[in-house]
């Protein structure tokens, strides 16, 4: 099934401002939150779609990529370009290089001659919202190429003579071929651009100097990290050729949705249901905070559904700072159901005693309705 347009998912036009999208997201997230729709699979699915759409559109770079390429910008692990190309890592130059090779003496990244640097790698890690608040250390298993232990990364059998000048490119590391009116220069396929070949290749790595292995690494995720953050581990990518540096490892951080809290930057939002009597009479509640403590919240009498209370310094940690944001509590007055006969009797007496007073919104609406019907004759 084709994905719905992200703008349509949030119910905003394509020219919507970040504030417009934030307001639309909050409204929909409150409406379809799993806590408000227990057991409703369609609401749960809608909630996930809303979060996915907002995650893309709230980020300027992701939004620009989506506006240009649509959903294809994020398919196949893509990070901002069509069909999975990551413009942030290699750039458009890498794409042209893959298509056309090196023209008229140009060199590949890392040089057209000599040992090739190792390739960069990408992986992802998923953490809880609480772990993003405190920061955490996560263990990763990464399949990569490492230096061959049998030959110490040289590519030659132990005790054997080393390398010799490549017979294909005569040590240049490149070969030229004529295509029509153009002379196209490419990396030598025999020596891989190094200009030399191994005389007696290692039986383990076949002269490459590297072998495929699975490594276990640890990544330190800082407190206050945002969903979609990319962490770079320098030198933890694939091993390079003999004497060449290893590539880098880029770790994409994804944060799982929380059953109670929703986050927007350093602000935490929490939906708290109130009994009708608590909203009418007022109450003091203990609500959870993201740091695992309890926060006291005073509910004044006459509180209405949708009313918000801001608790300073109870929000999310700020990246690379000791500061914290705020927590915003939004209340929802819950109408009692499955009343006992005694409860029904008491409510009927309550309604009769009030004589319809005490509900200004109710009275105001029906007063306007009366004027409306009167005006129509």
C-alpha positions in Angstrom: 0.0 0.0 0.0 1.4 3.4 -1.0 2.3 5.7 1.9 0.1 8.8 2.4 1.6 12.2 1.8 3.3 13.4 5.0 1.6 16.8 4.7 -1.8 15.1 4.3 -1.0 12.9 7.3 -0.6 16.0 9.5 -3.4 17.9 7.7 -1.3 20.9 6.8 -0.5 22.5 3.4 2.9 22.1 1.8 3.8 25.7 2.6 3.0 25.2 6.3 5.4 26.9 8.8 7.2 24.8 11.5 4.8 26.3 14.1 1.8 25.2 12.1 3.1 21.7 11.8 4.0 21.5 15.5 0.4 22.6 16.4 -1.1 20.0 14.0 1.2 17.3 15.3 0.3 17.9 19.0 -3.4 17.9 18.3 -3.3 14.7 16.3 -0.9 13.0 18.7 -3.2 13.7 21.6 -6.2 12.4 19.7 -4.6 9.1 18.6 -2.3 8.5 21.5 -2.5 4.7 22.5 -3.3 5.7 26.1 -6.5 7.4 24.9 -7.4 4.6 22.6 -6.5 1.3 24.4 -6.8 -1.7 22.2 -7.5 0.3 19.0 -5.1 -0.9 16.4 -6.1 1.7 13.8 -5.4 4.5 16.3 -2.1 2.9 17.1 -1.2 2.7 13.4 -2.3 6.3 12.9 -0.2 7.5 15.8 2.9 5.9 14.3 2.1 7.5 10.9 1.8 10.9 12.6 5.1 10.5 14.4 6.9 9.4 11.2 5.5 12.3 9.2 6.4 14.9 11.8 9.9 13.4 12.3 10.7 14.2 8.6 8.9 17.5 8.2 10.2 19.1 11.4 13.8 18.7 10.1 14.8 21.3 7.5 17.1 19.0 5.5 14.7 16.0 5.7 11.8 18.2 4.6 13.8 19.6 1.7 14.7 16.1 0.6 11.0 15.0 0.9 9.7 18.0 -1.0 12.1 17.1 -3.9 12.0 13.3 -4.0 9.0 12.3 -1.9 9.1 9.0 0.0 11.9 7.7 -2.2 14.3 10.0 -0.4 14.1 7.7 2.6 13.9 4.3 1.0 16.7 1.7 1.1 18.3 3.4 4.1 18.6 6.7 2.2 19.5 9.9 4.0 18.4 12.8 1.9 18.6 11.8 -1.8 16.7 9.6 -4.2 17.0 5.8 -4.1 19.1 5.8 -1.0 21.9 8.2 -1.9 23.3 10.0 1.1 24.3 13.5 0.0 25.7 14.3 3.4 28.4 11.7 3.4 29.9 11.3 -0.1 28.2 14.2 -2.0 27.1 14.5 -5.5 30.7 14.1 -6.7 30.7 10.4 -5.6 27.6 9.7 -7.7 29.2 11.2 -10.8 32.3 9.2 -10.0 30.3 6.0 -9.9 28.6 6.8 -13.2 31.5 8.2 -15.2 34.7 7.3 -13.4 37.6 9.8 -13.4 38.0 12.2 -16.3 41.2 13.7 -17.8 43.6 13.0 -15.0 41.1 13.5 -12.1 41.5 11.3 -9.0 39.2 9.3 -6.9 38.6 10.3 -3.3 41.7 9.3 -1.4 43.9 9.6 -4.5 44.1 7.5 -7.7 47.4 5.9 -6.6 48.5 4.2 -3.4 46.6 2.3 -0.8 42.9 3.0 -0.6 41.4 4.4 2.6 38.7 2.2 4.2 35.1 2.7 3.4 32.7 4.5 5.8 30.0 2.3 7.3 26.5 3.1 8.6 24.4 1.3 11.2 21.6 2.2 13.6 20.7 1.8 17.3 17.3 2.1 19.0 17.0 3.4 22.5 14.2 4.3 25.0 13.2 7.9 25.7 14.5 7.5 29.3 17.9 6.5 27.9 17.9 9.5 25.6 17.3 11.7 28.7 20.1 10.3 30.8 22.5 9.2 28.0 23.6 5.6 27.6 26.3 3.3 26.3 25.1 0.9 23.6 26.7 -2.2 22.2 26.8 -2.7 18.4 27.6 -5.7 16.3 29.0 -4.5 12.9 30.0 -6.7 9.9 33.0 -5.0 8.4 36.4 -5.6 6.8 39.4 -5.7 9.2 43.1 -6.0 8.7 44.1 -9.6 7.9 45.9 -11.1 10.9 47.7 -13.8 8.8 49.6 -11.3 6.8 49.4 -8.3 9.1 47.5 -6.4 6.4 50.3 -6.5 3.8 48.4 -8.9 1.5 51.6 -11.1 1.1 52.4 -14.5 2.5 54.6 -14.4 5.5 58.3 -14.5 4.4 57.4 -13.9 0.8 58.6 -11.0 -1.3 56.3 -8.0 -1.1 54.9 -6.2 -4.2 55.9 -5.4 -7.7 54.9 -2.7 -10.2 51.5 -3.4 -11.8 51.9 -4.7 -15.3 48.6 -3.3 -16.5 49.1 0.3 -15.6 52.9 0.3 -15.2 52.6 1.8 -11.8 50.4 4.7 -12.7 47.4 3.3 -10.8 45.1 4.3 -13.7 44.3 3.2 -17.2 43.0 5.2 -20.2 40.5 4.2 -22.8 39.0 6.1 -25.7 35.3 6.3 -26.0 34.3 8.2 -29.1 35.9 11.7 -29.0 36.7 11.3 -25.3 39.7 9.8 -23.4 38.3 8.3 -20.2 40.7 7.6 -17.3 39.7 5.0 -14.8 41.3 3.3 -11.8 43.3 0.3 -12.8 41.2 -2.8 -12.3 44.3 -5.0 -11.6 45.9 -3.2 -8.8 42.9 -1.1 -7.6 44.7 2.1 -8.1 47.7 1.2 -6.0 50.2 0.9 -8.8 51.6 -2.3 -7.4 50.5 -5.9 -7.2 51.3 -8.6 -4.6 53.8 -11.2 -5.8 52.7 -14.0 -3.5 49.1 -13.2 -2.2 48.1 -14.3 1.2 46.0 -17.4 1.2 43.6 -16.0 3.8 42.8 -12.6 2.3 43.9 -13.4 -1.4 46.2 -10.4 -1.3 43.5 -7.8 -0.3 45.1 -7.3 3.2 41.6 -7.3 4.8 39.0 -9.9 5.7 35.3 -9.9 6.5 34.6 -10.1 10.2 31.9 -9.1 12.7 33.0 -6.7 15.4 31.4 -5.6 18.7 31.7 -1.9 19.4 30.4 0.4 22.1 29.0 3.9 21.3 28.4 6.5 24.0 25.1 8.3 23.4 24.9 11.7 25.1 22.1 12.9 27.3 19.6 15.0 25.3 20.2 13.3 22.0 17.5 13.9 19.4 15.7 11.2 17.3 17.6 10.8 14.0 20.9 12.1 15.4 24.0 10.7 13.6 27.1 9.9 15.7 30.5 9.5 14.0 33.0 6.9 15.3 36.3 7.9 13.7 38.4 5.0 12.4 35.8 2.4 13.2 34.7 1.7 9.6 36.3 -0.7 7.1 40.1 -1.2 7.2 42.0 0.4 4.4 44.7 -1.0 2.2 48.2 -1.5 3.5 49.3 1.6 5.3 46.0 3.4 4.6 43.6 4.7 7.3 40.3 3.0 8.2 37.0 4.6 7.4 34.5 5.9 9.9 31.4 4.4 11.4 28.2 6.5 11.4 25.6 5.4 14.0 22.0 6.6 13.4 20.0 6.9 16.7 16.3 6.1 16.8 14.2 6.8 19.9 11.2 4.5 20.6 7.8 6.2 21.4 7.1 6.4 25.1 3.7 5.2 26.5 3.3 8.3 28.7 5.5 11.1 27.5 5.9 12.9 24.1 8.9 15.0 23.4 9.4 18.2 21.4 13.0 19.4 21.8 13.5 20.0 25.5 9.8 20.1 26.3 8.0 17.0 27.5 4.2 16.7 27.1 2.0 14.4 29.3 -1.7 13.8 29.0 -3.3 13.3 32.4 -6.9 12.0 32.8 -9.0 13.6 35.6 -12.1 12.3 37.3 -15.1 14.6 36.9 -15.0 15.2 40.7 -11.3 16.1 40.7 -11.9 18.6 37.9 -14.9 20.2 39.6 -13.6 20.3 43.2 -9.9 20.6 42.5 -7.2 18.1 43.6 -3.5 17.6 44.3 -1.9 14.8 42.1 1.4 13.2 41.8 2.5 12.8 38.2 5.6 11.1 36.9 8.5 13.0 35.5 11.0 11.7 32.8 13.8 11.6 35.4 11.8 8.9 37.4 10.7 11.2 40.2 7.2 12.3 41.2 6.0 15.8 40.7 3.2 17.4 42.6 0.5 19.1 40.5 -2.3 21.2 42.0 -5.5 21.1 40.0 -7.8 24.1 40.7 -11.5 23.7 41.0 -13.4 24.1 37.7 -10.6 22.8 35.5 -11.7 22.0 32.0 -10.5 19.4 29.4 -7.5 20.7 27.4 -6.2 23.0 30.1 -2.4 22.9 30.4 -0.1 23.3 33.3 3.6 24.0 32.9 6.1 22.5 35.3 9.4 24.4 35.0 12.7 22.4 34.9 10.8 19.0 34.7 11.3 18.5 31.0 14.0 16.9 28.8 17.8 17.3 29.2 19.5 19.8 26.8 22.3 18.4 24.7 25.8 19.4 26.1 24.2 21.4 28.9 23.2 21.0 32.5 19.8 22.7 31.7 16.4 21.0 31.4 13.3 22.0 29.6 9.8 22.1 31.0 7.0 19.5 31.3 3.6 20.5 30.0 0.7 18.7 31.6 -2.6 18.6 29.6 -5.6 17.4 31.4 -8.6 15.5 30.0 -11.7 15.3 32.1 -13.1 11.8 32.1 -16.9 11.3 32.2 -17.8 8.4 34.4 -19.5 5.4 32.9 -21.2 2.2 34.2 -22.9 4.3 37.0 -24.4 2.5 40.0 -28.0 3.4 40.9 -26.6 5.3 43.9 -24.2 7.4 41.7 -27.0 8.1 39.2 -29.3 9.3 42.0 -26.6 11.6 43.4 -25.8 13.1 40.0 -29.5 13.7 39.3 -29.8 15.5 42.7 -26.6 17.5 41.9 -28.0 18.6 38.5 -31.3 19.6 40.0 -29.7 21.6 42.8 -27.6 23.6 40.3 -30.6 24.6 38.3 -28.4 24.6 35.2 -25.9 27.1 36.7 -22.1 26.6 36.9 -21.6 25.7 33.2 -21.0 29.0 31.5 -19.8 27.5 28.2 -23.0 25.3 28.1 -25.2 28.2 28.9 -23.5 30.5 26.4 -23.8 28.1 23.5 -27.5 27.5 23.9 -28.2 31.2 24.4 -26.5 31.8 21.0 -28.5 28.9 19.5 -31.7 30.5 20.8 -30.8 33.8 19.2 -30.0 32.0 16.0 -33.4 30.2 15.8 -35.1 33.4 16.8 -33.4 35.4 14.0 -34.6 32.9 11.4 -38.2 33.4 12.5 
